[in-house]
Amino acid sequence: MGTRSGIGIVDRDIKGKVVRVRGIYCHWDGYLEHNGVILAGSYTNTDKVNALVELGDISCLRNEVGEKHNFNDMGRDAPQRVHGWTTAYGRDRGEQGVETRVFEGADAMSQFKKNLAGSWAEYLYLYDKGKWYWCQPGDRRWKVLGAKSTRVKENA
């Protein structure tokens, strides 16, 4: 059974107000010690986070967005293992209906949280203003990913 998570990016206007959140579902290893570590260590700029979110829903997050590969090939020499490529439902298995979710307006962060919690996500991650934040669906506040309370080491 997977530890599901939601991964998103906050888009703001020039005044700094939230205008939308774009997010995806991830099926496997959503806990802090896996997806949290990968996001904090490998997805550290807006361009790379955008590329990840543009994939739509993913099966497994890895250090690189990567290229199209065989979704079902899990051998030791599979490209996703050799190159550390993320595995996506749309790009790599050809599924439909797995596109990036877009939540608009001042309550976009709440919409993201509610929608992904409805997908049974146990952890939620948002990239905003150059930092990663995380929470669990029942939490009232977002926490900075990498802070001592997260148990995620910044250099992991």
N, C-alpha and C positions, 0 to 999 in steps of 0.2 A: 504494500500500500504506500502511495506517495505522500510526501509532506507538501501539500499544495501551497502556492504563494501567488501573490500579485505583484507585478513590477510595473512602475509607471514613471512618467516624467511630467513635471508641472511646467506649463507655459504661462508666462506673465506678460502683461503689456508694458509699455515704456514707463508707466508710473509704478510698476511693481505689483499691480493687482493680478490675482489669479484669473486667467481667462479660460483655461481648459486644462484637463489632465488626460493624457493618453496612456492607456495601460494594457497589459497583457496578463494572461494566466500562465503559470508554470506548474507542471504536474509533479516533478520529482525534486527532492532535496531542498525544499524551500526554507529550511531552518537556518538560523543565524550562522551556525558554524560551517555551512556550505554556501548557499546562495548569498548570504550576507557577506561572507569573506570574499567571494568572487566579485560581487558588485563593488564593494569598497576598494578592492585591489586592482581590478581589471577594467572597470567601467567608470573611468574618472574624468571623462570629458563629454560634453553635450553631444558631439557628433557620434561618438560610439554608443551612447545611451539611445540616441534617436535611431540608429541603425538596428539596435536590439529590439526596440519597441515596434519598429516598422515591420519586423518579422511576423507579428501577430503572435498568437498563443504558441508556447513552446513546451516541449516534453522535458528537456533537460538543459539547464544553463551551464555553459562552460566559459572559459576565459576569452574566447573569440567568437564573434558573430559567425564567421566562417562562410562557407559556400554550400551550395546544394550538394547533398550526399544521400546515400541510401539510408532511409530511416530505420530499416530493420537490420542492418548490418552492425552487429555489436562485437565483432571479432577484435582481437588485439591490434590488427593492422587497419581497422576502420578509420576513415579520415577524421571522424569526430573525436576519436580517442587519440590518434597520432598528433593531430593539429590542435586539439582542444576546441573544436567547433561546437557551437550551440545547435541543438536539434529542434527544428520547428515543424509543427504539424502541417502548415500550408506549403512552405518551400520544399520540405524534404519528404513529405508523404502525400502531398497534393490534396489535402483536405480543404473543404469549403466551410465558410462560416466561422473561421478562426481569426478573423481580422482584428486589428487593434481596436480596442474600445475607446471611444472619445466621450468625455464628460465635460460639459461646458457650464460656464457661469461661476459666480462667487462660491458656490457650494460644490465645485467640481471635485475637491479632495474628499468630501463626505460621500459623494456619489460613487467615486472610485472605491472607497472603503466598503460601502454597502454592497456594490455590485460584485466585487471580488470575494467578499465574505459569503455571498450567495453561491459562489462556486466552491465553497468549502475551503477557501484559502485560510491557512493557519498563520501565515506571516504576510505582511504587506510592506512593500518597499517603494519609496518615492524619491526621485532625484529632483532636487529643487535648489536653485542658486548655487550650483557647484558642489552640493553635498547630498549624501544619501541619508534618508530618514527611514525608520521602520516602526511598525506597531503590530499588534495582533488585533483581530476584529473587535474584541471587547474593550480595548484600551481607549482612554479618552484623549491621550496626547501622543504625538509622534516623537520619537527619540532619535537623536543623531546616531547613525550607524558608526560604530567604532569607538563610541564612548564606553567607559568602564562598565556601565550597567548592561551593555549588550553582550558581554563576554566574547566579543569579536576583536581580535587583535588587528591593528592597522597594518602590520607587516606580515600578515599570514599568507 
